[in-house]
Amino acid sequence: MANIEEKVENLIHKTIEDLGYELYDVIYEKEAQDYYLRIFIDKLEGISLEDCEKVNDAINDMLDEANYIKDQYFLEVSSPGIERVLRKDKHLQANLGNEIVCHLFKAIEKEKQIEGVLQEFDQEKLILKVEGKEEETKIERKNIAKMKLKYHWN
């Protein structure tokens, strides 16, 4: 699946940038019996429904012509949201110093979800400053099921 995501990203990224948006992420996944190609776009002012329609219209034919995906799929274009998923190094780099939530495969100190301020990262690990803990928490990247930005709702 990642190969399809990379091909699609390479295909559409310039078109999306030319329209004035950032291509945040591309996810191709199966849910129940259906396949979904999810394109996440962003811009400083936020994303509207019209923005999603504009990008959808611009890339739909490109995707059909490239024919990377042999199965029938649903194309969804949307914003990554306020509590956006962090999958790539560029996402982590942009959120150094911000609070994130890591969902883990294996518990660390009996916790399968750790929230903290992202201090640093590399290919093998993330370092978080967790509230109430003296020492920084090191999390191996291979133990992370999902990461997302933490937003404090008032």
VENUR-V174634 format. One record per pair of residues at least 6 apart in sequence whose C-alpha atoms are under 7 Angstrom apart, sorted by the first residue. I is the first residue (numbers start at 1). GAP is how many residues later the second one is. If there is no record, write none. Layout:
I & GAP
I & GAP
This chain:
1 & 27
4 & 64
5 & 21
5 & 22
5 & 23
9 & 17
12 & 47
13 & 10
16 & 6
16 & 7
16 & 39
21 & 20
21 & 21
21 & 22
22 & 19
22 & 20
22 & 21
23 & 17
23 & 18
23 & 19
24 & 16
24 & 17
24 & 18
25 & 14
25 & 15
26 & 12
26 & 13
26 & 14
27 & 10
27 & 11
27 & 12
28 & 8
28 & 9
28 & 10
29 & 6
29 & 7
29 & 8
30 & 6
34 & 39
35 & 37
35 & 38
35 & 39
36 & 37
36 & 38
36 & 39
37 & 36
37 & 37
37 & 38
37 & 39
38 & 37
38 & 38
38 & 39
39 & 37
39 & 38
39 & 39
40 & 37
40 & 38
40 & 39
40 & 40
41 & 37
41 & 38
41 & 39
42 & 37
47 & 32
52 & 25
52 & 26
56 & 21
82 & 69
83 & 65
83 & 66
83 & 67
83 & 68
84 & 64
84 & 65
85 & 62
85 & 63
85 & 64
86 & 6
86 & 61
86 & 62
96 & 22
96 & 23
96 & 24
97 & 20
97 & 21
97 & 22
98 & 19
98 & 20
99 & 16
99 & 17
99 & 18
99 & 19
99 & 50
99 & 51
100 & 15
100 & 16
100 & 17
100 & 18
100 & 47
100 & 48
100 & 49
100 & 50
101 & 12
101 & 13
101 & 14
101 & 15
101 & 46
101 & 47
101 & 48
101 & 49
102 & 11
102 & 12
102 & 13
102 & 42
102 & 44
102 & 45
102 & 46
103 & 9
103 & 10
103 & 11
103 & 41
103 & 42
103 & 43
103 & 44
104 & 8
104 & 9
104 & 39
104 & 40
104 & 41
105 & 7
105 & 38
105 & 39
105 & 40
106 & 6
106 & 37
115 & 15
116 & 12
116 & 13
116 & 14
116 & 15
117 & 11
117 & 12
117 & 13
118 & 9
118 & 10
118 & 11
119 & 8
119 & 9
119 & 10
120 & 6
120 & 7
121 & 6
124 & 16
124 & 17
125 & 13
125 & 14
125 & 15
125 & 16
126 & 12
126 & 13
126 & 14
126 & 15
127 & 9
127 & 10
127 & 11
127 & 12
128 & 8
128 & 9
128 & 10
129 & 7
129 & 8
130 & 6
130 & 7
